[in-house]
Amino acid sequence: MNRGWLSPGRAEEVCRVKLRLARNGIDYEIDRRETARRRGRDAEGRVSAEAGDSPPNPRIG
């Protein structure tokens, strides 16, 4: 997203992360607490996932 490969919205959807604006006011960074909360809901089945979704990338969050 910071390099224009993915939009912030698409990155949140595909990677199941929560982004926030970085301190420099230009770039984005991963909100680790909200990402963990989002992924926890995914694991508990409270958030429906479409068939074929890949598991979250542990290197991202």
C-alpha positions in Angstrom: 0.0 0.0 0.0 2.7 2.5 0.8 4.3 1.8 -2.6 1.0 1.7 -4.5 0.8 -2.0 -5.0 -2.4 -2.3 -3.0 -4.9 0.2 -1.9 -5.3 0.4 1.9 -8.9 -1.0 1.6 -7.8 -3.9 -0.5 -4.9 -4.7 1.8 -7.3 -4.8 4.8 -9.7 -7.1 2.9 -7.1 -9.5 1.4 -4.6 -9.6 4.3 -7.2 -9.2 7.1 -5.3 -6.4 8.7 -6.3 -3.1 10.1 -4.3 -0.1 8.9 -3.8 3.3 10.4 -2.0 6.4 9.1 1.7 6.4 10.2 3.1 9.3 12.2 4.5 10.9 9.1 0.9 11.4 7.9 1.7 9.9 4.5 2.3 6.2 4.9 0.2 3.5 6.5 1.1 1.0 9.2 -0.5 -2.1 10.6 -2.5 -1.6 13.8 -1.4 -4.7 15.6 -4.1 -4.7 18.3 -7.0 -4.3 15.8 -5.5 -6.8 13.4 -5.2 -9.4 16.2 -8.8 -8.7 17.2 -10.0 -9.0 13.5 -8.1 -12.2 13.0 -9.3 -13.6 16.3 -12.9 -13.1 15.1 -12.0 -14.8 11.8 -10.6 -17.8 13.7 -13.7 -18.1 15.9 -15.9 -18.1 12.8 -17.8 -14.9 13.7 -16.6 -13.3 10.5 -17.6 -15.2 7.4 -14.9 -15.9 4.9 -15.4 -16.7 1.3 -14.3 -20.1 0.0 -10.7 -20.1 -1.2 -9.4 -17.4 1.2 -5.8 -18.0 2.1 -4.7 -18.1 5.7 -3.3 -14.8 7.2 0.4 -14.1 6.6 2.1 -14.3 10.0 4.8 -12.0 8.7 2.3 -9.2 8.3 0.9 -8.7 11.7 
